[in-house]
């Protein structure tokens, strides 16, 4: 799940990265731009439109494929019994 570090005071934002990397950008930005102080309005946010779980899309795809396999097997059984 990608996150961005955002500093409202500077209107700066990190590229989409992992939560841990965003925290690193926050620490670096605080030290370089604000002398180690915490600027008001800074935040680490999840990138809008990103999946909550990056592997979640594969779970749903796997479910669709499993359903198709079950349907194909059921169709074959129906054909064999129909003869």
C-alpha positions in Angstrom: 0.0 0.0 0.0 1.7 3.2 -1.1 1.9 6.2 1.3 3.0 9.8 0.8 4.6 12.2 3.3 3.0 15.7 3.0 4.2 18.9 4.6 1.3 21.4 4.4 3.6 24.3 5.4 6.1 23.8 2.6 3.5 22.2 0.2 6.0 19.4 -0.3 5.2 15.7 -0.8 7.2 12.6 -1.1 6.8 10.1 -4.0 4.5 7.1 -3.3 6.5 4.7 -1.1 6.0 2.3 1.7 5.0 3.5 5.2 8.5 3.1 6.6 10.0 5.0 3.6 7.5 7.8 4.1 8.5 8.1 7.7 12.1 8.4 6.6 11.2 11.2 4.2 9.4 12.9 7.1 12.4 12.7 9.4 14.8 14.0 6.7 12.4 16.8 5.8 12.0 17.9 9.4 15.8 17.9 9.9 16.7 19.7 6.6 13.8 22.2 6.3 12.6 22.7 9.8 15.6 22.2 12.0 14.2 19.0 13.5 11.0 20.7 14.6 7.6 19.2 13.7 5.7 21.5 11.2 2.0 22.0 11.8 -0.1 20.1 9.3 2.3 17.4 8.2 1.0 14.0 7.6 1.6 10.5 6.1 -1.4 9.5 4.0 -2.3 6.5 2.0 -2.3 7.3 -1.7 -5.9 7.8 -2.9 -7.1 5.0 -5.1 -4.5 2.5 -4.0 -5.5 -0.9 -2.8 -5.5 -1.4 1.0 -3.6 -4.6 0.6 -1.3 -4.7 -2.5 -1.8 -8.5 -2.7 -5.5 -8.2 -2.4 -6.1 -8.0 -6.1 -4.4 -11.4 -6.5 -6.7 -13.0 -3.9 -9.8 -11.9 -5.9 -8.2 -13.1 -9.2 -7.4 -16.5 -7.6 -11.0 -16.8 -6.4 -12.3 -16.1 -10.0 -9.9 -18.7 -11.4 -11.0 -21.3 -8.9 -14.6 -20.6 -9.7 -13.9 -21.1 -13.4 -12.2 -24.4 -12.7 -15.1 -25.6 -10.6 -17.5 -24.7 -13.3 -15.4 -26.4 -16.0 -15.3 -29.6 -13.9 -19.1 -29.4 -13.2 -19.7 -29.0 -17.0 -17.6 -32.0 -17.8 -19.4 -34.2 -15.2 -22.7 -33.0 -16.6 -21.6 -34.0 -20.1 -20.5 -37.5 -18.9 -23.8 -38.2 -17.1 -25.8 -36.8 -19.9 -24.7 -39.6 -22.3 
